[in-house]
Each structure stands twice: as structure tokens, then as C-alpha cells.
């Protein structure tokens, strides 16, 4: 599976944009940075699904513009998949006809191709030829990681998380797990900030990886805070020198 990194920063700065990945040129994972990275023709003609991890702005910033494009231009359904909790926040705060029109409600009325579906913890759903398992993780708002399987291989994406158990337990059940994309936002000396905001540090990641036992998938680091990027990268390289660990940057493709 090819994953294009549209944005992978834990904030927004020059050359660093919030989270969004494009899987095999057809499935979007989060919507922090999409519109400025993907040709509108591809969005209209090839991309039919978006899965959201949670409601924080750095993961949904482009959602209103994606919905507008789908509402106006898509000739086949475009579906957003989200948790019940994320759905409630998004429709109360964004698609409320004050901040943005409720294009999903309008779509029901006029038959356009914009759709919304809810997923639940550990209830596998199929989308775009993939099996997706949502796993509740430990963040400041209800947040779900994903394990995505194409029938041959699988990878896991933690979303924003602090110390958690079920995510690693589910990763341990996958015999075909090739990669884990994991949030490391702060250097280890900022552990109190990491705990308050429910993100990982390099030391906490070392602790979490012990839960994998003998499994040794590729580890891809995402969501480093822009102002801390070089410090966190230096610490990761020092502490993970013997492990298959890679630090993501935007505008690259990885294979998982």
C-alpha cells in the first residue's frame, strides 16, 4: 500500500502542515491538509472516502472545503467516516449553517453525492477495498486509531494518543502488520506537557513499543510540534538507532 504524506505536523508553520494521508491515491485519512496538496480533478474523480480520527482542528481543517467540492462536483458518492463523538462535534460546531452550511443535510434533500457514516470501536468496516478497524486511544477528546488491511498486508495509525493499551493489543493480533504510524509530539523532558495534552514523547514511545513483544514492524513518526522538530528528531535518532524507525515529512510517499 502506498501512503502519500500530505501533512504530518503537530501544528502549522512554514513548510509544515497538519495531518492528512492519502492511501493508494483513493482513501483519505484525516483532513488537516488536503485542498492545497491534491489536484481538484483527482478529488472529484478518484477519491471517494475520508476517514476521520477525531474532531481537533488540525485533523479536520479542510473538511468543509472537501464537503463543498463533493457536494458541487462529485458524480459518485463521497463518504466521510467518523465516530459518533466526532460527528456530534463537527455538526454542532461547523456544519450548522452559521460557520458552514450543513451540506450533508442539503445533500439528502437534493440527491447530491455527499454522505456521512459512523463507525464504532473495534467494529470492522469496509471502505474502498480495505478493512478498517477503529481502536479507541487515549487523547483529550474521543479519538480512534485505525488498523487498515488490504488482504495482504496491514498497517496501524495511532492518531493522537498518550499511553494506551488496546491499540497495541490489536496491533499484536495482526500477523501481516508491516508498519505503525505513531504520534510523538514532544521531547522527553516535556513529559508533563505530553501528559496534559495526551501525546507521546520518545521515552514514552519506547515504553509503548514493549507491548509489541517480538513484533518488529516499521515505525513511522508523525505529529511532531513544528517548533520542536529538530529537538525531537535528534532525540529519536539517538534513542532508536537500532530500530526500523523513520520520521515522516510531507510530500513524500511511503509503502506500508
TIROKE-149064 format. One record per residue: residue in three letters; x, y, z of N, C-alpha, C in turn. Coordinates in nm, 2 decimals. Layout:
GUKE:ALA:X:Y:Z:X:Y:Z:X:Y:Z
...
% end
This chain:
GUKE:UNK:0.08:-0.12:0.00:0.00:0.00:0.00:0.09:0.12:0.00
GUKE:UNK:0.05:0.22:-0.08:0.13:0.34:-0.09:0.06:0.45:-0.01
GUKE:UNK:0.13:0.52:0.07:0.07:0.63:0.15:0.14:0.76:0.12
GUKE:UNK:0.07:0.85:0.07:0.12:0.98:0.04:0.10:1.07:0.16
GUKE:UNK:0.21:1.14:0.20:0.20:1.22:0.32:0.17:1.36:0.28
GUKE:UNK:0.05:1.40:0.29:0.00:1.54:0.26:0.04:1.64:0.37
GUKE:UNK:0.03:1.59:0.49:0.07:1.67:0.61:0.09:1.58:0.73
GUKE:UNK:0.19:1.61:0.81:0.22:1.52:0.92:0.27:1.60:1.04
GUKE:UNK:0.25:1.73:1.05:0.30:1.81:1.16:0.20:1.81:1.27
GUKE:UNK:0.25:1.84:1.39:0.16:1.86:1.51:0.12:2.00:1.52
GUKE:UNK:0.13:2.08:1.42:0.08:2.22:1.42:0.09:2.27:1.28
GUKE:UNK:0.11:2.40:1.26:0.11:2.46:1.13:0.22:2.57:1.13
GUKE:UNK:0.31:2.56:1.03:0.42:2.65:1.02:0.47:2.65:0.88
GUKE:UNK:0.57:2.73:0.85:0.62:2.74:0.71:0.67:2.60:0.67
GUKE:UNK:0.61:2.54:0.57:0.66:2.41:0.52:0.61:2.29:0.61
GUKE:UNK:0.53:2.32:0.71:0.48:2.21:0.80:0.33:2.23:0.81
GUKE:UNK:0.26:2.12:0.77:0.11:2.13:0.77:0.05:2.01:0.85
GUKE:UNK:-0.07:2.03:0.90:-0.14:1.93:0.98:-0.17:1.80:0.91
GUKE:UNK:-0.21:1.70:0.98:-0.22:1.57:0.94:-0.32:1.54:0.83
GUKE:UNK:-0.28:1.47:0.73:-0.36:1.41:0.63:-0.28:1.32:0.54
GUKE:UNK:-0.33:1.19:0.52:-0.26:1.09:0.44:-0.35:1.05:0.33
GUKE:UNK:-0.29:1.01:0.21:-0.37:0.96:0.10:-0.32:0.82:0.07
GUKE:UNK:-0.41:0.72:0.09:-0.38:0.58:0.07:-0.41:0.54:-0.07
GUKE:UNK:-0.31:0.49:-0.15:-0.33:0.44:-0.28:-0.40:0.53:-0.37
GUKE:UNK:-0.39:0.66:-0.35:-0.45:0.77:-0.43:-0.60:0.76:-0.43
GUKE:UNK:-0.66:0.70:-0.33:-0.81:0.69:-0.33:-0.88:0.71:-0.19
GUKE:UNK:-0.80:0.69:-0.08:-0.86:0.69:0.05:-0.79:0.80:0.14
GUKE:UNK:-0.86:0.90:0.18:-0.80:1.00:0.27:-0.82:0.96:0.41
GUKE:UNK:-0.71:0.98:0.49:-0.71:0.96:0.63:-0.68:1.09:0.70
GUKE:UNK:-0.78:1.15:0.76:-0.78:1.28:0.82:-0.77:1.39:0.71
GUKE:UNK:-0.81:1.51:0.76:-0.83:1.62:0.66:-0.76:1.75:0.70
GUKE:UNK:-0.65:1.74:0.77:-0.58:1.86:0.81:-0.53:1.94:0.70
GUKE:UNK:-0.48:1.87:0.60:-0.42:1.94:0.48:-0.45:1.86:0.35
GUKE:UNK:-0.55:1.90:0.28:-0.58:1.82:0.16:-0.59:1.92:0.04
GUKE:UNK:-0.67:2.02:0.05:-0.71:2.11:-0.07:-0.58:2.16:-0.13
GUKE:UNK:-0.48:2.20:-0.06:-0.36:2.26:-0.12:-0.26:2.16:-0.17
GUKE:UNK:-0.29:2.03:-0.15:-0.20:1.92:-0.18:-0.25:1.83:-0.29
GUKE:UNK:-0.38:1.82:-0.32:-0.43:1.73:-0.41:-0.51:1.80:-0.52
GUKE:UNK:-0.48:1.76:-0.64:-0.55:1.82:-0.76:-0.70:1.81:-0.75
GUKE:UNK:-0.78:1.91:-0.76:-0.92:1.90:-0.75:-0.98:1.79:-0.84
GUKE:UNK:-0.92:1.77:-0.96:-0.97:1.67:-1.05:-0.96:1.53:-0.99
GUKE:UNK:-0.85:1.51:-0.92:-0.83:1.38:-0.85:-0.93:1.36:-0.74
GUKE:UNK:-0.96:1.47:-0.66:-1.06:1.47:-0.56:-1.19:1.44:-0.61
GUKE:UNK:-1.23:1.49:-0.72:-1.36:1.47:-0.78:-1.37:1.33:-0.85
GUKE:UNK:-1.27:1.29:-0.91:-1.28:1.17:-1.00:-1.23:1.04:-0.93
GUKE:UNK:-1.14:1.05:-0.83:-1.07:0.93:-0.79:-1.09:0.90:-0.64
GUKE:UNK:-1.11:1.00:-0.56:-1.11:0.99:-0.41:-1.26:0.99:-0.36
GUKE:UNK:-1.30:0.88:-0.30:-1.44:0.87:-0.27:-1.47:0.85:-0.12
GUKE:UNK:-1.36:0.84:-0.04:-1.38:0.82:0.11:-1.28:0.90:0.19
GUKE:UNK:-1.32:0.94:0.31:-1.24:1.01:0.41:-1.27:0.94:0.54
GUKE:UNK:-1.17:0.90:0.61:-1.19:0.85:0.75:-1.12:0.95:0.85
GUKE:UNK:-1.20:0.99:0.95:-1.15:1.09:1.05:-1.12:1.02:1.18
GUKE:UNK:-1.01:1.06:1.24:-0.98:1.00:1.37:-1.04:1.07:1.49
GUKE:UNK:-1.06:1.21:1.48:-1.12:1.28:1.59:-1.14:1.43:1.54
GUKE:UNK:-1.20:1.51:1.63:-1.25:1.64:1.59:-1.16:1.76:1.60
GUKE:UNK:-1.03:1.74:1.64:-0.94:1.85:1.66:-0.92:1.92:1.52
GUKE:UNK:-0.90:2.05:1.52:-0.89:2.13:1.40:-0.78:2.08:1.31
GUKE:UNK:-0.67:2.04:1.37:-0.55:2.00:1.28:-0.58:1.87:1.21
GUKE:UNK:-0.69:1.80:1.24:-0.73:1.68:1.16:-0.85:1.70:1.08
GUKE:UNK:-0.92:1.81:1.09:-1.04:1.83:1.01:-1.05:1.97:0.94
GUKE:UNK:-0.93:2.04:0.94:-0.94:2.18:0.89:-0.99:2.19:0.75
GUKE:UNK:-0.96:2.10:0.66:-1.01:2.11:0.52:-1.14:2.04:0.49
GUKE:UNK:-1.20:1.98:0.60:-1.33:1.91:0.58:-1.44:2.00:0.52
GUKE:UNK:-1.46:2.12:0.56:-1.56:2.20:0.49:-1.54:2.22:0.34
GUKE:UNK:-1.42:2.24:0.30:-1.39:2.26:0.16:-1.40:2.13:0.08
GUKE:UNK:-1.36:2.02:0.14:-1.38:1.89:0.08:-1.53:1.86:0.06
GUKE:UNK:-1.61:1.89:0.16:-1.75:1.87:0.15:-1.81:1.95:0.04
GUKE:UNK:-1.77:2.08:0.03:-1.82:2.17:-0.07:-1.79:2.12:-0.21
GUKE:UNK:-1.66:2.07:-0.23:-1.63:2.02:-0.36:-1.71:1.90:-0.39
GUKE:UNK:-1.72:1.80:-0.30:-1.80:1.68:-0.32:-1.95:1.72:-0.35
GUKE:UNK:-2.00:1.81:-0.27:-2.14:1.85:-0.29:-2.17:1.90:-0.43
GUKE:UNK:-2.08:1.98:-0.48:-2.10:2.05:-0.60:-2.05:1.98:-0.72
GUKE:UNK:-1.95:1.89:-0.71:-1.89:1.83:-0.83:-1.89:1.68:-0.84
GUKE:UNK:-1.90:1.60:-0.73:-1.89:1.46:-0.74:-2.01:1.40:-0.81
GUKE:UNK:-1.97:1.31:-0.91:-2.08:1.23:-0.98:-2.10:1.09:-0.91
GUKE:UNK:-2.02:1.06:-0.82:-2.04:0.93:-0.74:-2.03:0.97:-0.59
GUKE:UNK:-2.07:0.88:-0.50:-2.07:0.92:-0.36:-1.93:0.95:-0.30
GUKE:UNK:-1.93:1.05:-0.22:-1.81:1.08:-0.14:-1.86:1.07:0.00
GUKE:UNK:-1.79:0.98:0.08:-1.84:0.94:0.21:-1.74:0.98:0.32
GUKE:UNK:-1.78:1.04:0.42:-1.70:1.07:0.54:-1.73:0.97:0.65
GUKE:UNK:-1.63:0.90:0.70:-1.65:0.80:0.81:-1.59:0.86:0.94
GUKE:UNK:-1.67:0.86:1.04:-1.63:0.92:1.17:-1.70:0.85:1.29
GUKE:UNK:-1.65:0.87:1.40:-1.71:0.82:1.53:-1.83:0.90:1.56
GUKE:UNK:-1.91:0.85:1.65:-2.03:0.92:1.70:-1.99:1.05:1.76
GUKE:UNK:-1.88:1.05:1.84:-1.84:1.16:1.92:-1.79:1.27:1.82
GUKE:UNK:-1.71:1.24:1.73:-1.66:1.33:1.63:-1.77:1.39:1.55
GUKE:UNK:-1.87:1.31:1.51:-1.98:1.35:1.43:-2.06:1.46:1.51
GUKE:UNK:-2.08:1.44:1.64:-2.16:1.54:1.71:-2.09:1.67:1.72
GUKE:UNK:-1.96:1.67:1.74:-1.89:1.80:1.75:-1.88:1.87:1.61
GUKE:UNK:-1.86:1.79:1.51:-1.85:1.85:1.37:-1.98:1.92:1.33
GUKE:UNK:-2.09:1.86:1.36:-2.22:1.91:1.31:-2.26:2.02:1.40
GUKE:UNK:-2.23:2.02:1.53:-2.26:2.13:1.62:-2.18:2.25:1.59
GUKE:UNK:-2.05:2.23:1.56:-1.95:2.34:1.55:-1.92:2.39:1.41
GUKE:UNK:-1.94:2.31:1.31:-1.91:2.35:1.17:-2.03:2.35:1.08
GUKE:UNK:-2.08:2.24:1.06:-2.19:2.22:0.96:-2.33:2.26:1.03
GUKE:UNK:-2.34:2.39:1.07:-2.45:2.43:1.15:-2.52:2.55:1.08
GUKE:UNK:-2.49:2.58:0.96:-2.54:2.69:0.88:-2.49:2.83:0.93
GUKE:UNK:-2.41:2.83:1.03:-2.35:2.96:1.08:-2.21:2.96:1.04
GUKE:UNK:-2.13:2.86:1.08:-1.99:2.85:1.04:-1.98:2.80:0.89
GUKE:UNK:-2.07:2.71:0.86:-2.07:2.65:0.72:-2.20:2.58:0.70
GUKE:UNK:-2.25:2.58:0.58:-2.38:2.52:0.55:-2.37:2.37:0.59
GUKE:UNK:-2.48:2.31:0.63:-2.49:2.17:0.65:-2.51:2.10:0.51
GUKE:UNK:-2.40:2.08:0.44:-2.41:2.03:0.31:-2.45:1.88:0.31
GUKE:UNK:-2.43:1.81:0.42:-2.48:1.67:0.43:-2.63:1.67:0.43
GUKE:UNK:-2.69:1.76:0.51:-2.84:1.76:0.51:-2.89:1.81:0.38
GUKE:UNK:-2.83:1.91:0.32:-2.87:1.96:0.19:-2.86:1.85:0.08
GUKE:UNK:-2.76:1.76:0.10:-2.74:1.65:0.00:-2.85:1.55:0.01
GUKE:UNK:-2.90:1.53:0.13:-3.02:1.44:0.14:-3.14:1.50:0.07
GUKE:UNK:-3.15:1.63:0.07:-3.27:1.69:0.01:-3.27:1.70:-0.14
GUKE:UNK:-3.14:1.72:-0.19:-3.14:1.74:-0.34:-3.07:1.62:-0.41
GUKE:UNK:-3.03:1.52:-0.34:-2.98:1.40:-0.41:-2.84:1.41:-0.45
GUKE:UNK:-2.76:1.50:-0.40:-2.62:1.51:-0.44:-2.54:1.39:-0.37
GUKE:UNK:-2.42:1.38:-0.40:-2.34:1.26:-0.37:-2.25:1.27:-0.24
GUKE:UNK:-2.30:1.35:-0.15:-2.22:1.36:-0.02:-2.29:1.28:0.09
GUKE:UNK:-2.20:1.20:0.16:-2.26:1.10:0.25:-2.18:1.11:0.39
GUKE:UNK:-2.24:1.07:0.49:-2.17:1.06:0.63:-2.21:0.93:0.69
GUKE:UNK:-2.11:0.85:0.74:-2.13:0.73:0.81:-2.05:0.72:0.94
GUKE:UNK:-2.11:0.66:1.04:-2.04:0.64:1.17:-1.98:0.51:1.19
GUKE:UNK:-1.87:0.50:1.25:-1.81:0.38:1.29:-1.80:0.37:1.44
GUKE:UNK:-1.77:0.25:1.49:-1.76:0.23:1.64:-1.64:0.15:1.67
GUKE:UNK:-1.59:0.16:1.79:-1.48:0.10:1.85:-1.48:-0.05:1.82
GUKE:UNK:-1.37:-0.10:1.75:-1.34:-0.24:1.72:-1.44:-0.30:1.62
GUKE:UNK:-1.54:-0.22:1.57:-1.63:-0.28:1.47:-1.57:-0.25:1.33
GUKE:UNK:-1.52:-0.36:1.27:-1.45:-0.35:1.14:-1.55:-0.30:1.03
GUKE:UNK:-1.51:-0.21:0.95:-1.59:-0.17:0.83:-1.51:-0.17:0.71
GUKE:UNK:-1.57:-0.19:0.59:-1.50:-0.20:0.47:-1.52:-0.06:0.39
GUKE:UNK:-1.41:-0.02:0.33:-1.42:0.11:0.26:-1.31:0.10:0.15
GUKE:UNK:-1.35:0.12:0.03:-1.25:0.13:-0.08:-1.16:0.01:-0.10
GUKE:UNK:-1.21:-0.11:-0.07:-1.13:-0.23:-0.08:-1.05:-0.26:0.04
GUKE:UNK:-1.06:-0.18:0.15:-0.98:-0.21:0.27:-1.07:-0.25:0.38
GUKE:UNK:-1.02:-0.32:0.48:-1.09:-0.35:0.60:-1.03:-0.25:0.71
GUKE:UNK:-1.11:-0.17:0.77:-1.06:-0.07:0.87:-1.12:-0.11:1.00
GUKE:UNK:-1.03:-0.12:1.10:-1.07:-0.15:1.24:-1.04:-0.02:1.32
GUKE:UNK:-1.14:0.05:1.37:-1.12:0.16:1.46:-1.09:0.12:1.60
GUKE:UNK:-0.99:0.18:1.66:-0.95:0.14:1.80:-0.94:0.27:1.89
GUKE:UNK:-1.02:0.27:1.99:-1.02:0.39:2.08:-0.88:0.40:2.15
GUKE:UNK:-0.83:0.53:2.14:-0.70:0.56:2.20:-0.72:0.67:2.31
GUKE:UNK:-0.60:0.71:2.37:-0.61:0.80:2.49:-0.56:0.94:2.45
GUKE:UNK:-0.66:1.02:2.42:-0.63:1.16:2.39:-0.73:1.25:2.46
GUKE:UNK:-0.72:1.38:2.44:-0.80:1.47:2.52:-0.95:1.48:2.48
GUKE:UNK:-0.98:1.44:2.36:-1.11:1.42:2.31:-1.13:1.28:2.26
GUKE:UNK:-1.25:1.22:2.25:-1.26:1.09:2.19:-1.19:1.07:2.06
GUKE:UNK:-1.10:0.98:2.05:-1.01:0.97:1.93:-0.99:0.82:1.90
GUKE:UNK:-0.98:0.79:1.77:-0.96:0.65:1.73:-0.85:0.64:1.64
GUKE:UNK:-0.76:0.54:1.66:-0.66:0.49:1.57:-0.73:0.39:1.47
GUKE:UNK:-0.65:0.36:1.37:-0.70:0.26:1.27:-0.60:0.16:1.24
GUKE:UNK:-0.65:0.03:1.22:-0.57:-0.07:1.16:-0.63:-0.10:1.02
GUKE:UNK:-0.55:-0.08:0.92:-0.61:-0.09:0.78:-0.54:-0.21:0.71
GUKE:UNK:-0.62:-0.29:0.65:-0.58:-0.42:0.59:-0.63:-0.43:0.45
GUKE:UNK:-0.54:-0.46:0.36:-0.58:-0.47:0.22:-0.60:-0.62:0.18
GUKE:UNK:-0.59:-0.71:0.27:-0.60:-0.85:0.25:-0.46:-0.92:0.24
GUKE:UNK:-0.36:-0.84:0.21:-0.22:-0.90:0.20:-0.13:-0.84:0.32
GUKE:UNK:-0.14:-0.72:0.34:-0.06:-0.65:0.45:-0.15:-0.56:0.52
GUKE:UNK:-0.10:-0.51:0.64:-0.18:-0.41:0.71:-0.08:-0.31:0.78
GUKE:UNK:-0.14:-0.20:0.81:-0.06:-0.10:0.89:-0.15:-0.04:0.99
GUKE:UNK:-0.10:0.02:1.10:-0.17:0.08:1.20:-0.14:0.23:1.21
GUKE:UNK:-0.24:0.31:1.24:-0.22:0.46:1.26:-0.27:0.49:1.39
GUKE:UNK:-0.19:0.54:1.48:-0.24:0.56:1.62:-0.33:0.68:1.63
GUKE:UNK:-0.32:0.78:1.54:-0.38:0.91:1.56:-0.31:0.98:1.68
GUKE:UNK:-0.37:1.08:1.74:-0.31:1.15:1.85:-0.34:1.06:1.97
GUKE:UNK:-0.23:1.03:2.05:-0.25:0.94:2.16:-0.14:0.96:2.27
GUKE:UNK:-0.18:0.93:2.39:-0.09:0.91:2.50:-0.07:0.76:2.53
GUKE:UNK:-0.03:0.73:2.65:-0.02:0.59:2.68:-0.16:0.52:2.67
GUKE:UNK:-0.16:0.41:2.60:-0.28:0.34:2.57:-0.25:0.19:2.56
GUKE:UNK:-0.35:0.10:2.57:-0.33:-0.04:2.57:-0.39:-0.11:2.45
GUKE:UNK:-0.52:-0.08:2.43:-0.59:-0.16:2.33:-0.54:-0.15:2.19
GUKE:UNK:-0.49:-0.03:2.16:-0.42:-0.01:2.03:-0.31:-0.11:2.00
GUKE:UNK:-0.22:-0.12:2.10:-0.11:-0.21:2.09:-0.15:-0.36:2.10
GUKE:UNK:-0.25:-0.38:2.17:-0.31:-0.52:2.18:-0.36:-0.56:2.04
GUKE:UNK:-0.43:-0.47:1.98:-0.48:-0.50:1.84:-0.37:-0.52:1.74
GUKE:UNK:-0.27:-0.43:1.75:-0.15:-0.45:1.66:-0.09:-0.58:1.68
GUKE:UNK:-0.09:-0.63:1.80:-0.03:-0.76:1.83:-0.10:-0.88:1.77
GUKE:UNK:-0.23:-0.86:1.74:-0.31:-0.97:1.68:-0.29:-0.98:1.53
GUKE:UNK:-0.22:-0.88:1.46:-0.21:-0.88:1.32:-0.08:-0.95:1.27
GUKE:UNK:-0.10:-1.07:1.21:0.02:-1.13:1.16:0.09:-1.07:1.04
GUKE:UNK:0.01:-0.99:0.97:0.06:-0.92:0.85:0.09:-0.77:0.87
GUKE:UNK:0.11:-0.73:0.99:0.13:-0.59:1.02:0.27:-0.55:0.98
GUKE:UNK:0.28:-0.46:0.89:0.41:-0.42:0.83:0.46:-0.28:0.89
GUKE:UNK:0.37:-0.20:0.94:0.41:-0.07:0.98:0.31:-0.01:1.09
GUKE:UNK:0.36:0.08:1.17:0.28:0.16:1.26:0.32:0.30:1.25
GUKE:UNK:0.22:0.39:1.23:0.24:0.53:1.23:0.20:0.58:1.36
GUKE:UNK:0.29:0.65:1.43:0.27:0.68:1.57:0.30:0.83:1.60
GUKE:UNK:0.22:0.89:1.69:0.23:1.02:1.73:0.34:1.04:1.84
GUKE:UNK:0.44:1.12:1.80:0.54:1.16:1.90:0.55:1.31:1.89
GUKE:UNK:0.49:1.39:1.98:0.48:1.53:1.96:0.58:1.61:2.04
GUKE:UNK:0.64:1.56:2.15:0.72:1.64:2.23:0.85:1.57:2.27
GUKE:UNK:0.96:1.64:2.30:1.08:1.57:2.36:1.05:1.52:2.49
GUKE:UNK:1.13:1.43:2.54:1.10:1.36:2.67:1.11:1.45:2.79
GUKE:UNK:1.18:1.56:2.78:1.19:1.65:2.90:1.06:1.73:2.92
GUKE:UNK:0.97:1.72:2.82:0.84:1.79:2.83:0.73:1.69:2.86
GUKE:UNK:0.76:1.59:2.94:0.67:1.48:2.97:0.54:1.53:3.03
GUKE:UNK:0.55:1.64:3.12:0.43:1.69:3.18:0.34:1.75:3.08
GUKE:UNK:0.39:1.82:2.98:0.31:1.88:2.87:0.25:1.77:2.79
GUKE:UNK:0.33:1.66:2.76:0.28:1.55:2.69:0.16:1.48:2.76
GUKE:UNK:0.17:1.47:2.89:0.07:1.41:2.97:-0.06:1.49:2.97
GUKE:UNK:-0.04:1.62:2.98:-0.16:1.71:2.99:-0.23:1.72:2.86
GUKE:UNK:-0.16:1.71:2.75:-0.22:1.72:2.61:-0.24:1.58:2.55
GUKE:UNK:-0.20:1.48:2.62:-0.22:1.34:2.57:-0.15:1.31:2.44
GUKE:UNK:-0.02:1.33:2.44:0.07:1.29:2.33:0.19:1.22:2.38
GUKE:UNK:0.26:1.15:2.29:0.38:1.08:2.33:0.51:1.16:2.32
GUKE:UNK:0.61:1.11:2.39:0.75:1.15:2.38:0.83:1.03:2.33
GUKE:UNK:0.96:1.05:2.29:1.04:0.93:2.26:1.05:0.83:2.38
GUKE:UNK:1.07:0.88:2.50:1.08:0.78:2.61:0.95:0.71:2.63
GUKE:UNK:0.83:0.78:2.61:0.70:0.71:2.63:0.68:0.61:2.51
GUKE:UNK:0.73:0.64:2.39:0.72:0.55:2.28:0.80:0.42:2.31
GUKE:UNK:0.92:0.44:2.36:1.00:0.32:2.39:0.92:0.23:2.49
GUKE:UNK:0.85:0.29:2.58:0.77:0.22:2.68:0.66:0.15:2.61
GUKE:UNK:0.59:0.21:2.52:0.48:0.16:2.45:0.52:0.04:2.35
GUKE:UNK:0.63:0.06:2.29:0.67:-0.05:2.19:0.70:-0.18:2.26
GUKE:UNK:0.73:-0.18:2.39:0.75:-0.30:2.46:0.62:-0.39:2.46
GUKE:UNK:0.51:-0.33:2.44:0.38:-0.40:2.43:0.37:-0.48:2.31
GUKE:UNK:0.45:-0.46:2.21:0.45:-0.54:2.08:0.52:-0.68:2.10
GUKE:UNK:0.59:-0.69:2.20:0.67:-0.82:2.22:0.77:-0.84:2.11
GUKE:UNK:0.77:-0.95:2.05:0.87:-0.98:1.95:0.84:-0.92:1.81
GUKE:UNK:0.72:-0.86:1.79:0.69:-0.80:1.66:0.78:-0.68:1.64
GUKE:UNK:0.83:-0.66:1.51:0.92:-0.55:1.48:0.88:-0.48:1.35
GUKE:UNK:0.76:-0.42:1.34:0.72:-0.35:1.22:0.80:-0.22:1.21
GUKE:UNK:0.79:-0.17:1.09:0.85:-0.03:1.06:0.77:0.06:1.15
GUKE:UNK:0.84:0.16:1.21:0.78:0.26:1.29:0.80:0.40:1.22
GUKE:UNK:0.69:0.46:1.19:0.69:0.59:1.13:0.64:0.70:1.23
GUKE:UNK:0.72:0.80:1.25:0.69:0.90:1.35:0.61:1.02:1.28
GUKE:UNK:0.50:1.06:1.34:0.42:1.17:1.29:0.39:1.27:1.40
GUKE:UNK:0.34:1.39:1.37:0.28:1.48:1.46:0.38:1.55:1.55
GUKE:UNK:0.50:1.56:1.52:0.60:1.64:1.60:0.56:1.79:1.59
GUKE:UNK:0.56:1.86:1.70:0.53:2.00:1.70:0.64:2.08:1.62
GUKE:UNK:0.59:2.17:1.54:0.69:2.24:1.45:0.81:2.30:1.51
GUKE:UNK:0.78:2.37:1.63:0.89:2.44:1.69:0.99:2.35:1.76
GUKE:UNK:0.95:2.22:1.77:1.03:2.12:1.84:1.09:2.02:1.75
GUKE:UNK:1.07:2.04:1.62:1.10:1.93:1.52:1.25:1.88:1.53
GUKE:UNK:1.34:1.97:1.53:1.48:1.93:1.53:1.52:1.86:1.66
GUKE:UNK:1.47:1.91:1.77:1.50:1.85:1.90:1.44:1.71:1.91
GUKE:UNK:1.32:1.69:1.87:1.26:1.56:1.88:1.33:1.46:1.78
GUKE:UNK:1.36:1.51:1.66:1.43:1.42:1.56:1.56:1.38:1.62
GUKE:UNK:1.64:1.47:1.68:1.77:1.43:1.74:1.76:1.33:1.85
GUKE:UNK:1.66:1.35:1.93:1.64:1.25:2.04:1.59:1.12:1.99
GUKE:UNK:1.50:1.11:1.89:1.46:0.99:1.83:1.58:0.91:1.77
GUKE:UNK:1.66:0.98:1.70:1.77:0.91:1.63:1.87:0.86:1.73
GUKE:UNK:1.89:0.93:1.84:1.98:0.88:1.94:1.93:0.76:2.02
GUKE:UNK:1.80:0.76:2.05:1.74:0.65:2.13:1.69:0.53:2.05
GUKE:UNK:1.67:0.55:1.92:1.62:0.44:1.84:1.71:0.40:1.73
GUKE:UNK:1.84:0.41:1.75:1.94:0.39:1.65:1.93:0.25:1.59
GUKE:UNK:1.89:0.15:1.67:1.89:0.01:1.63:1.76:-0.04:1.58
GUKE:UNK:1.66:0.05:1.56:1.53:0.00:1.53:1.49:0.06:1.39
GUKE:UNK:1.39:0.00:1.33:1.34:0.04:1.20:1.25:0.16:1.22
GUKE:UNK:1.30:0.28:1.24:1.22:0.39:1.27:1.25:0.50:1.17
GUKE:UNK:1.14:0.57:1.12:1.15:0.67:1.02:1.07:0.79:1.06
GUKE:UNK:1.12:0.91:1.04:1.05:1.03:1.07:0.98:1.08:0.95
GUKE:UNK:0.85:1.10:0.95:0.78:1.14:0.83:0.80:1.29:0.80
GUKE:UNK:0.79:1.32:0.67:0.79:1.46:0.63:0.69:1.46:0.52
GUKE:UNK:0.63:1.58:0.50:0.52:1.59:0.40:0.58:1.59:0.25
GUKE:UNK:0.49:1.56:0.16:0.52:1.55:0.02:0.61:1.43:-0.02
GUKE:UNK:0.61:1.32:0.06:0.68:1.20:0.03:0.58:1.09:0.02
GUKE:UNK:0.62:0.98:-0.04:0.54:0.85:-0.04:0.61:0.75:0.04
GUKE:UNK:0.54:0.67:0.12:0.59:0.56:0.19:0.51:0.44:0.15
GUKE:UNK:0.57:0.32:0.17:0.50:0.20:0.14:0.48:0.12:0.27
GUKE:UNK:0.36:0.08:0.30:0.32:0.02:0.42:0.25:-0.12:0.40
% end
